[in-house]
Amino acid sequence: MPTVHPVRLRPLLLVLALAPAPVAAQALARPSVAEVDAVFAAFDNTRSPGCAVGVSQAGVPVLQRAYGMADLEHDVPNRPQTVFEPGSVSKQITATATILLALDGKLSLDDDIRTYLPELPEYPETVRVRHLLNHTSGLRDWGSVAGIEGWPRTRRAHTHTHVLDILSRQRSLNYPAGDYYSYTNSGYNLQAILVERVSGMPFAEFSRQRIFEPLGMAHTQWRDDFNRIVKDRAIAYAPDGDGWSMLMPFEDVHGNGGLLTTVEDLLAFTQNLETGAVGGPRYLEEMHRQGVLTSGQVITYASGVVVDTYKGVRQVQHSGSTAGYRGHLARFPDQGLAVAVMCNTASGNATRLLYQVADLYLAPVLRDEPPAPPAGVRRMGAEQLQPFAGLYRDTRTGAPLEIAVEGSGLRVDGSEVLPIGETRFVSAGGDVTLTFVERPGAGRPSAAVMDRPDHPDVRIEPVTPVQPDAAALGAYEGTYESAEAEARWRLEVRDGTLTLVGRWGDTLALRPAYADVFTGGGGRTFVFHRGVGGAVDGFTWSESRVWGLEFERVAR
């Protein structure tokens, strides 16, 4: 599932997002069908899967096209009416169901989620329904935990029973609820379960009665039973050498994804986010209400949608992927334009394709300008910048972070930051700031605070890289278990490399970062801890959606 990165915006954006769209004031271009077809030319054949695209203006569909094959085994082509899965685009449907129940008076968005989900642990910090809507709950992503166990999604037919079981075993949150934004499917699977319990009917039935039928979404349903026959469904594929192999979502979890729909139905749904025909004004307000972190910082993630801008144009959008399916739905309120793209191939970049189509219509109003340089930039030479460079650790997860001198500034976590003071740096556009605790002089600083839109006030501290020899690596060998993940892994030194070996045959090479800390593929960080006498007795496993998962050493 894709990770959506929110950026800092003023709270005023919420008000603007709900304002009527001045369609007439910002006329759109009128691209030809041939121009749209050219965007999808690579898929316009009978040898590969492909995509469907739909465009509406002021709520009226003006274009629906399809390319490639829905079923390669039976030579069935994609059509505009073909049913796809748009992955996490589904989240806005789930958020709608939750908000409708709140408007019914059946729940409050500020309720403790344990009111409805008592199976979950009682954490020191209260997780509220609203935290589930905007990914600020701190809940670990259940699918990531399942992957650590050795059963990642697509390898086991997971159900909501598995979701609740995994989450009930998590002894801690990634962070106190509300402190940060961290994309997690758990919050949306829990909403589906919550809606079912509060409404007294299956989530799929509630969605049908309250959302799909009122909006005329006749071809939309939830994949709550992956064995069910679905008419006109496209099979999902992934490239396999010179051909293709099927890559289907064989699981029953839904709410996070799992929506079966057409481009026309997606356009009907996003138009309701303009009109509020279902839900009314309060529904529109809650759907577009952007998350506010404990620090007061406003993020772009609202309720299953991202409220931000594209080339100077306001948009409400979300992308998604499930197995071999890809999807993206975007609405541009000021222009009254909406675009939906879905593909049944893992190689189909629905986001890139959607914006290529949007560019054709929005050409008269787009402003593709680079971010303005930060004000007050100082001139600092390499000698002045060098003391800031080096390896640091994120004090929350232990993840290593490299700061390097680049040009007249520093590069940190993929962003270039320029000096605006002796110890303060900021990126173009002001999205990232880096403030060192003290001027290093001839030595390194003692710490720094990094402030990003989704993760404010993150303390990082300097560390020294290490290269342990074979004897030192041997101290980590042994068998480790996690009760939270019901996982067992063995650490062995293989060809001079510390290697995790799973009970199902999976292996993962670990690379030393700094003392007692290693990294693995996919941004994983392993922080080892030592007990009495200095012997290694366990480690924590952290990755993007799981922080600090505990493993205990149970055998040498």
Solvent accessible surface area in square Angstrom, and as a share of the most:
residue,aa,sasa,rsa
1,M,58,0.26
2,P,38,0.24
3,T,59,0.35
4,V,18,0.11
5,H,133,0.59
6,P,5,0.03
7,V,59,0.34
8,R,91,0.33
9,L,42,0.21
10,R,192,0.70
11,P,91,0.57
12,L,105,0.52
13,L,16,0.08
14,L,34,0.17
15,V,96,0.55
16,L,76,0.38
17,A,6,0.04
18,L,66,0.33
19,A,41,0.32
20,P,122,0.77
21,A,26,0.20
22,P,63,0.39
23,V,58,0.33
24,A,104,0.80
25,A,82,0.64
26,Q,58,0.26
27,A,72,0.56
28,L,29,0.14
29,A,30,0.23
30,R,231,0.84
31,P,23,0.14
32,S,55,0.36
33,V,73,0.42
34,A,72,0.56
35,E,82,0.37
36,V,0,0.00
37,D,31,0.16
38,A,70,0.54
39,V,30,0.17
40,F,0,0.00
41,A,64,0.50
42,A,84,0.65
43,F,21,0.09
44,D,89,0.46
45,N,33,0.17
46,T,104,0.60
47,R,179,0.65
48,S,15,0.09
49,P,0,0.00
50,G,0,0.00
51,C,0,0.00
52,A,1,0.00
53,V,0,0.00
54,G,0,0.00
55,V,0,0.00
56,S,4,0.03
57,Q,52,0.23
58,A,63,0.49
59,G,28,0.27
60,V,95,0.55
61,P,62,0.39
62,V,75,0.43
63,L,17,0.08
64,Q,50,0.22
65,R,91,0.33
66,A,24,0.19
67,Y,6,0.02
68,G,8,0.08
69,M,9,0.04
70,A,4,0.03
71,D,24,0.12
72,L,43,0.22
73,E,126,0.57
74,H,129,0.58
75,D,107,0.56
76,V,70,0.40
77,P,72,0.45
78,N,10,0.05
79,R,104,0.38
80,P,32,0.20
81,Q,75,0.33
82,T,4,0.03
83,V,8,0.05
84,F,1,0.00
85,E,0,0.00
86,P,0,0.00
87,G,0,0.00
88,S,0,0.00
89,V,0,0.00
90,S,0,0.00
91,K,0,0.00
92,Q,4,0.02
93,I,0,0.00
94,T,0,0.00
95,A,0,0.00
96,T,1,0.00
97,A,0,0.00
98,T,0,0.00
99,I,0,0.00
100,L,5,0.02
101,L,2,0.01
102,A,19,0.15
103,L,46,0.23
104,D,64,0.33
105,G,64,0.61
106,K,117,0.50
107,L,15,0.08
108,S,49,0.32
109,L,11,0.05
110,D,75,0.39
111,D,37,0.19
112,D,49,0.25
113,I,3,0.02
114,R,76,0.28
115,T,91,0.53
116,Y,35,0.13
117,L,0,0.00
118,P,84,0.53
119,E,74,0.33
120,L,5,0.02
121,P,32,0.20
122,E,139,0.62
123,Y,25,0.10
124,P,128,0.81
125,E,60,0.27
126,T,54,0.32
127,V,6,0.04
128,R,96,0.35
129,V,0,0.00
130,R,66,0.24
131,H,34,0.15
132,L,1,0.01
133,L,4,0.02
134,N,11,0.06
135,H,1,0.00
136,T,3,0.02
137,S,0,0.00
138,G,1,0.01
139,L,6,0.03
140,R,3,0.01
141,D,4,0.02
142,W,0,0.00
143,G,10,0.09
144,S,21,0.14
145,V,1,0.01
146,A,0,0.00
147,G,26,0.25
148,I,4,0.02
149,E,22,0.10
150,G,4,0.04
151,W,65,0.23
152,P,41,0.26
153,R,45,0.16
154,T,69,0.40
155,R,131,0.48
156,R,81,0.29
157,A,46,0.35
158,H,3,0.01
159,T,44,0.25
160,H,36,0.16
161,T,104,0.60
162,H,60,0.27
163,V,0,0.00
164,L,24,0.12
165,D,68,0.35
166,I,8,0.04
167,L,2,0.01
168,S,41,0.26
169,R,48,0.17
170,Q,4,0.02
171,R,155,0.57
172,S,50,0.32
173,L,18,0.09
174,N,15,0.08
175,Y,10,0.04
176,P,57,0.36
177,A,16,0.12
178,G,5,0.05
179,D,41,0.21
180,Y,28,0.10
181,Y,3,0.01
182,S,11,0.07
183,Y,4,0.02
184,T,3,0.02
185,N,2,0.01
186,S,0,0.00
187,G,1,0.01
188,Y,0,0.00
189,N,0,0.00
190,L,0,0.00
191,Q,0,0.00
192,A,1,0.01
193,I,15,0.08
194,L,0,0.00
195,V,0,0.00
196,E,78,0.35
197,R,104,0.38
198,V,32,0.18
199,S,27,0.17
200,G,71,0.68
201,M,55,0.25
202,P,78,0.49
203,F,1,0.01
204,A,27,0.21
205,E,48,0.21
206,F,4,0.02
207,S,0,0.00
208,R,97,0.35
209,Q,81,0.36
210,R,79,0.29
211,I,0,0.00
212,F,5,0.02
213,E,102,0.46
214,P,73,0.46
215,L,29,0.14
216,G,54,0.52
217,M,4,0.02
218,A,90,0.70
219,H,92,0.41
220,T,13,0.08
221,Q,63,0.28
222,W,2,0.01
223,R,4,0.01
224,D,44,0.23
225,D,56,0.29
226,F,47,0.19
227,N,110,0.56
228,R,91,0.33
229,I,145,0.74
230,V,18,0.10
231,K,166,0.70
232,D,83,0.43
233,R,46,0.17
234,A,0,0.00
235,I,38,0.19
236,A,0,0.00
237,Y,7,0.03
238,A,19,0.15
239,P,72,0.45
240,D,82,0.42
241,G,78,0.75
242,D,162,0.84
243,G,31,0.30
244,W,81,0.28
245,S,44,0.29
246,M,110,0.49
247,L,59,0.29
248,M,20,0.09
249,P,6,0.04
250,F,105,0.44
251,E,4,0.02
252,D,32,0.17
253,V,1,0.01
254,H,14,0.06
255,G,0,0.00
256,N,1,0.01
257,G,2,0.02
258,G,1,0.01
259,L,0,0.00
260,L,1,0.01
261,T,0,0.00
262,T,2,0.01
263,V,0,0.00
264,E,69,0.31
265,D,4,0.02
266,L,1,0.01
267,L,5,0.02
268,A,34,0.27
269,F,1,0.00
270,T,4,0.02
271,Q,51,0.23
272,N,3,0.02
273,L,4,0.02
274,E,51,0.23
275,T,78,0.45
276,G,6,0.06
277,A,85,0.66
278,V,21,0.12
279,G,30,0.29
280,G,19,0.18
281,P,113,0.71
282,R,158,0.58
283,Y,0,0.00
284,L,24,0.12
285,E,66,0.30
286,E,28,0.13
287,M,0,0.00
288,H,1,0.00
289,R,79,0.29
290,Q,8,0.04
291,G,1,0.01
292,V,93,0.54
293,L,4,0.02
294,T,100,0.58
295,S,69,0.44
296,G,47,0.45
297,Q,23,0.10
298,V,13,0.08
299,I,0,0.00
300,T,1,0.00
301,Y,0,0.00
302,A,1,0.01
303,S,4,0.03
304,G,0,0.00
305,V,1,0.01
306,V,2,0.01
307,V,2,0.01
308,D,23,0.12
309,T,72,0.42
310,Y,34,0.13
311,K,61,0.26
312,G,35,0.34
313,V,6,0.03
314,R,31,0.11
315,Q,8,0.04
316,V,6,0.04
317,Q,20,0.09
318,H,1,0.00
319,S,21,0.14
320,G,5,0.05
321,S,22,0.14
322,T,5,0.03
323,A,23,0.18
324,G,0,0.00
325,Y,0,0.00
326,R,58,0.21
327,G,1,0.01
328,H,4,0.02
329,L,4,0.02
330,A,0,0.00
331,R,5,0.02
332,F,0,0.00
333,P,1,0.00
334,D,25,0.13
335,Q,4,0.02
336,G,13,0.13
337,L,1,0.00
338,A,6,0.04
339,V,0,0.00
340,A,0,0.00
341,V,0,0.00
342,M,0,0.00
343,C,0,0.00
344,N,0,0.00
345,T,0,0.00
346,A,29,0.22
347,S,60,0.39
348,G,1,0.01
349,N,71,0.36
350,A,5,0.04
351,T,51,0.30
352,R,118,0.43
353,L,1,0.01
354,L,0,0.00
355,Y,31,0.12
356,Q,71,0.31
357,V,0,0.00
358,A,0,0.00
359,D,40,0.21
360,L,47,0.23
361,Y,9,0.03
362,L,0,0.00
363,A,62,0.48
364,P,85,0.53
365,V,33,0.19
366,L,40,0.20
367,R,136,0.50
368,D,109,0.57
369,E,125,0.56
370,P,114,0.72
371,P,89,0.56
372,A,72,0.56
373,P,104,0.65
374,P,19,0.12
375,A,94,0.73
376,G,59,0.57
377,V,64,0.37
378,R,111,0.41
379,R,229,0.84
380,M,17,0.07
381,G,40,0.38
382,A,65,0.50
383,E,159,0.71
384,Q,86,0.38
385,L,0,0.00
386,Q,104,0.46
387,P,28,0.17
388,F,3,0.01
389,A,13,0.10
390,G,20,0.19
391,L,20,0.10
392,Y,0,0.00
393,R,73,0.27
394,D,17,0.09
395,T,47,0.27
396,R,68,0.25
397,T,20,0.12
398,G,5,0.05
399,A,31,0.24
400,P,36,0.22
401,L,25,0.13
402,E,103,0.46
403,I,1,0.00
404,A,45,0.35
405,V,45,0.26
406,E,68,0.30
407,G,71,0.68
408,S,63,0.40
409,G,0,0.00
410,L,0,0.00
411,R,86,0.32
412,V,1,0.01
413,D,70,0.37
414,G,62,0.60
415,S,30,0.19
416,E,71,0.32
417,V,0,0.00
418,L,31,0.16
419,P,0,0.00
420,I,52,0.26
421,G,15,0.14
422,E,86,0.39
423,T,31,0.18
424,R,104,0.38
425,F,0,0.00
426,V,13,0.07
427,S,10,0.06
428,A,43,0.33
429,G,53,0.51
430,G,27,0.26
431,D,54,0.28
432,V,13,0.08
433,T,15,0.09
434,L,0,0.00
435,T,47,0.27
436,F,4,0.02
437,V,81,0.46
438,E,86,0.39
439,R,122,0.44
440,P,19,0.12
441,G,47,0.45
442,A,115,0.89
443,G,38,0.36
444,R,96,0.35
445,P,1,0.01
446,S,57,0.37
447,A,0,0.00
448,A,0,0.00
449,V,49,0.28
450,M,7,0.03
451,D,31,0.16
452,R,56,0.20
453,P,9,0.06
454,D,16,0.08
455,H,18,0.08
456,P,9,0.06
457,D,93,0.48
458,V,1,0.01
459,R,104,0.38
460,I,1,0.00
461,E,42,0.19
462,P,40,0.25
463,V,23,0.13
464,T,101,0.59
465,P,87,0.55
466,V,51,0.29
467,Q,156,0.69
468,P,36,0.22
469,D,93,0.48
470,A,69,0.53
471,A,87,0.67
472,A,43,0.33
473,L,10,0.05
474,G,30,0.29
475,A,46,0.35
476,Y,12,0.05
477,E,58,0.26
478,G,0,0.00
479,T,11,0.06
480,Y,0,0.00
481,E,56,0.25
482,S,4,0.02
483,A,65,0.51
484,E,4,0.02
485,A,1,0.01
486,E,91,0.41
487,A,4,0.03
488,R,108,0.40
489,W,16,0.06
490,R,82,0.30
491,L,0,0.00
492,E,47,0.21
493,V,41,0.24
494,R,104,0.38
495,D,154,0.80
496,G,51,0.49
497,T,26,0.15
498,L,1,0.01
499,T,12,0.07
500,L,0,0.00
501,V,26,0.15
502,G,9,0.09
503,R,118,0.43
504,W,129,0.45
505,G,56,0.54
506,D,47,0.24
507,T,76,0.44
508,L,32,0.16
509,A,42,0.33
510,L,2,0.01
511,R,137,0.50
512,P,36,0.23
513,A,12,0.09
514,Y,16,0.06
515,A,70,0.54
516,D,34,0.18
517,V,3,0.02
518,F,3,0.01
519,T,36,0.21
520,G,13,0.13
521,G,40,0.38
522,G,74,0.71
523,G,63,0.61
524,R,70,0.25
525,T,5,0.03
526,F,0,0.00
527,V,42,0.24
528,F,8,0.03
529,H,72,0.32
530,R,107,0.39
531,G,32,0.31
532,V,158,0.91
533,G,84,0.81
534,G,36,0.34
535,A,45,0.35
536,V,2,0.01
537,D,58,0.30
538,G,0,0.00
539,F,1,0.00
540,T,23,0.13
541,W,5,0.02
542,S,5,0.03
543,E,32,0.14
544,S,82,0.53
545,R,24,0.09
546,V,0,0.00
547,W,26,0.09
548,G,27,0.26
549,L,0,0.00
550,E,72,0.32
551,F,3,0.01
552,E,115,0.52
553,R,35,0.13
554,V,69,0.40
555,A,47,0.37
556,R,167,0.61
